[in-house]
Amino acid sequence: MKLPDELDAQLRHEAARRGMTISELTREAVESHLAGRHGRRRRLLAAGAGRSGQSDVSERIEEILAAEVER
């Protein structure tokens, strides 16, 4: 299957951001979409959000949140 260039770039970026392969992210997205259409409980997409690769996030949470609010 061929994706439009913009969608392919977004997929690659999100997979890299989440530390997943493109196949893993694609599978998760399809499962989530199909589960939503059939009334099943959807998986929490933010479940892997804690994988930032930074060990001091809990110590810097106020700074991080303040930076996000400024955006």
Buried (B, 14 or more C-beta within 10 A) or exposed (E): EEEEEEEEEEBEEEBEEBEBEEEEBBEBEEEBEEEEEEEEEEEEEEEEEEEEEEEEEEEEEEEBEEEEEEE
